[in-house]
Structure formats: structure tokens, C-alpha cells
């Protein structure tokens, strides 16, 4: 399914059916080979994305957050849902799984231009560092609001 940043919340809620997504954003794994994205679409798909996929697999093994080279995070009242994605095409793929919000300690976003660095820290102290675009700040704020309740 295709969904722009503004359409993500509604599109993901429709896909889940029984849970309402309150905030959503595209994210990607950043690696030393990530600058290859700028070479061309082939640089992205043949160099940067495979490196990011390998890094995502390692992050998943360490934290249990289901990740791929690029994903969409959708926050519901009980979980952080994760879908595979292709941000270049605004495409949302297969639902990879979810992480209960009780297992997440914080989501912190740094300032940036198009893609902002952000960190998801787990309750056990492990963390993953990714890049998010568009409404990633709204996702972090929604998470903070949920934790404050």
C-alpha cells in the first residue's frame, strides 16, 4: 500500500482493524554505506539497503524490535507496531510485528533536516538508533504522553 506521511495513521489503522494507530512515521537504519543512497536508486537498492538490512537484523536480535532496512512505526495504545517499508516510494509493506509499550523506556528524537536521528531505548537498557522522517517527533510525543498516563 502507498501512504504519504500525512496518510500513515489512517492507512495503518485500517490495516490493523482492531487497534487505532495514534502516530506513525517512516524510519530507516543508517550505516556507513548509507551515503550510497544519494548515488542513484540503484545505489540505494544495491548497496545501502542490503547493508541496512544486515544491521537491522542484528538490532532485532539484540532488542526484539522487528526491524528491516526501512520501516514504518505505528504507535497504538498498547504497542509499537512495525511494518516493512520503502520510504522512497511511500510504500508500506508487510506487518513485521509489534513491541509492547511496557518494554520501551523512551523514544528520543534529535533535530535534523529531512531525516532526524532518533533512539528507542528499551526497559532493559538496550537501544537502537535509527533515522525518522516527517512525523517522527509526533510519534515520540505520543509515546511520552502515553508513558505519562
Secondary structure, 3 states (H helix, E strand, C coil): CECCHHHHHHHHHHHHCCCCCCEEEEEECCCCCHHHHHCCHHHHHHHHHHHHHHHHHHHHHHHCCCCCCEEEEEECCCEEEEEEEEHHHCEEEEEEEEEEHHHEEEEEECCCCCEEEEEEEECCCCEEEEEEECCHHHHHHHHHHHHHC
